[in-house]
Amino acid sequence: MSDHKALVLDEVRKYHQDVQPDGGFVPGVTEIWPSGAVLDADDRAALVEAALDLRIAAGASSRKFESAFARRLSRRKAHLTNSGSSANLLALTALTSHVLGDRRLRPGDEVITVAAGFPTTVNPIVQNGLVPVFVDVELGTYNTTARRVAEAIGPKTRAIMIAHALGNPFEVAEIAELAEEHDLFFVEDNCDAVGSTYRGRLTGTFGDFTTVSFYPAHHLTMGEGGCVLTSDLKLARVVESLRDWGRDCWCEPGKNNTCLKRFEYQMGTLPEGYDHKYIFSHVGYNLKATDLQAALGLTQLAKLDGFIEARKRNWRQLREGLDGVPHLLLPEATEGSDPSWFGFVITVAPEAPFSRAELVHHLEERKIGTRRLFAGNLTRQPAYIGREHRVVGTLANSDIITEHTFWIGVYPGLTEEMLDYVISTVKEFVEKRG
Ligand SMILES: Cc1ncc(COP(=O)(O)O)c(C=O)c1O
């Protein structure tokens, strides 16, 4: 490293110390965010170093992150993307590829998903001309069950795509078995659950694909970013092609002739020897991330175990502190799971003497941030009304979530003192109103 660079990075670390908030926690004044990035001097220095090196596009840091992250999540291949939503789009779109022959998903095929969740778990289904089949979830775990998924399988069903709700694993082993039995593709949206396990095995290792988000609310952050992971090398190649403009060539940017026959291909009706770098075998996108993002991802990844521990510890503190508070349904880990929590979900009992709006207002006024369980019942959102879909059973619990559920934070930036304040603030409200 040059002396000048070392000097700059040293100054960056000092600057990091300068800008650390020095005030302690002041109840009712200090914001208690529901989620946020936890960034240290290493993260700041990594970003600046990538900038000094002008690593402005996807390159060596992206590849390094992909290998390290694939290893960490026990998958053979990881492809970095510009968001978790892009990762979901790539995973599902890959299942429509001609490379899969007769197994490929075709317009009109059904994909089972849940009604209560994040929109971009479902959007790729619609965007690919497929039909979402919505099942309900359970209150408490906020996940669907293998039984509900089994009931939803019909003659046109070809895939399952579900997210682990706010870090809590769904019955992923049983649903993977169902997928296998019925020859269905299975995509696990693991955006909120990195580090969770089900029956001792990491979530994200059961499906054909798993996806992750690196938006600041998530377990690791790159600012914006995401990842598609798979252990199926054929599917991995399709994801790479779709992510990188649809090209057939797999040379890294700035590299040529990795396959050693760059000018020897004949595809489509192109002339013999057309440059493989410019042969497009998929109708693709450009959903790549940059090395600036990957550089941050690498320093964040080094802290993942600590982040996961903090999320679990914070969740436990809230769970124990709020246990027994009347009129509130507290979250439960899915049986057999060890969640790496994303948030702490609370449902106000529909018959409670106060409403969700009143409790949320009480918390927000005291600087305790709240969030909804994303879109609630997606079929009630304006974007989805009138779109082709199928509903299996009722969506009664998804409706309860839409009307009575919210979540508060457990991210590693929260302290024991902050969470004690959250607990006492909730209790104070319920005692007064209950
Ligand atoms: C379950 C789930 N899937 C997908 C996404 C989309 O990720 P991104 O915001 O990186 O596009 C989110 C975002 O929070 C999410 O919670």
The ligand as a Gaussian input file, in Angstrom:
#p B3LYP/6-31G(d) Opt

LIG

0 1
 C      -38.575000     -10.548000       2.557000
 C      -37.984000      -9.486000       1.670000
 N      -37.734000      -9.786000       0.394000
 C      -37.197000      -8.881000      -0.445000
 C      -36.862000      -7.625000      -0.016000
 C      -36.299000      -6.633000      -0.992000
 O      -34.973000      -6.277000      -0.719000
 P      -34.380000      -4.898000      -1.298000
 O      -34.934000      -3.793000      -0.470000
 O      -32.894000      -5.045000      -1.150000
 O      -34.805000      -4.785000      -2.714000
 C      -37.122000      -7.258000       1.304000
 C      -36.800000      -5.891000       1.768000
 O      -36.823000      -5.549000       2.903000
 C      -37.697000      -8.221000       2.175000
 O      -37.957000      -7.927000       3.452000

